[in-house]
Amino acid sequence: MCSPQEFGMNAWSARMLTRSRSRGPGAGPRRCGEEPEPLRRGEAAAERRKSHGPVKHRRKAQRLCVAYEGSDSEKGEGAEPLKVPVWEPQDWQQQLANIRAMRSKKDAPVDHLGVEHCYDSSAPPKVRRYQVLLSLMLSSQTKDQVTAGAMQRLRAQGLTVDSILQTDDATLGKLIYPVGFWRSKVKYIKQTSAILQQRYGGDIPASVAELVALPGVGPKMAHLAMAVAWGTVSGIAVDTHVHRIANRLRWTKKATKSPEETRAALEEWLPRELWHEINGLLVGFGQQTCLPVHPRCQGCLNQALCPTAQGL
């Protein structure tokens, strides 16, 4: 049996062992009056989680897979580039072929009285270009027959920049009458001729931007002047005929309200090699078949392909 002293020592050792275990592994006996050490940040968080019950497991983050387009070396040298789809009207190629067939005789007014036939082919190049521009200025809101008659009378007087500037307004008005808006055109012709003499040495400018800056010259005239006078295709020349027919055939994504809108819409999809041809082709078609009022759909090869004809 243990002596009383030995029994007391064993009891004291048991109490100290219990306290050490409650303070955690590795903790020694705490001295009397010693304050407990603060918990480290991670330990404090663990203690809070224990006090608030079971911890919910975080949802596992899903991996986002992103597919990247391979480089040229990855795709191979023979890979074709991505093609952007371009809008184009339905059946436009067949419609164009039918219009060419209907215009094969070249017997519309534009074919022998248009701007290409109004200037003096024997005159010097600079004078020819001036006459081309003048005939285009006269042609606005005017039939080809009337424009051709006015140009013939002007040429009989010697049609140059100098001769026009020396002609008084009243005489010039009589020579160009009865073209549409002839009084305004007298003023525009005089102003434009003066600018050509002062800035261009009697010649006409060789860019659309400079041409449309001249009084009385619009985009259609500028593009035609570039084609006929300078031999450069700068854009599609759209007049009332081209504007009307393009909308009737639905050659624009949506209905356009002006020739300039139609020009921009056509140039978005019509192949560039057709830009020079399309004006004369459609103007003659509009003069003979696709008339502004009462179009002759019964004799048109596009009757079955024309959306407007189907609604008549």
Summary of the structure (lengths in Angstrom):
residues: 312
radius of gyration: 44.7
end to end distance: 128.5
largest distance: 154.7
contacts: 783
relative contact order: 0.09
helix: 55%
strand: 0%
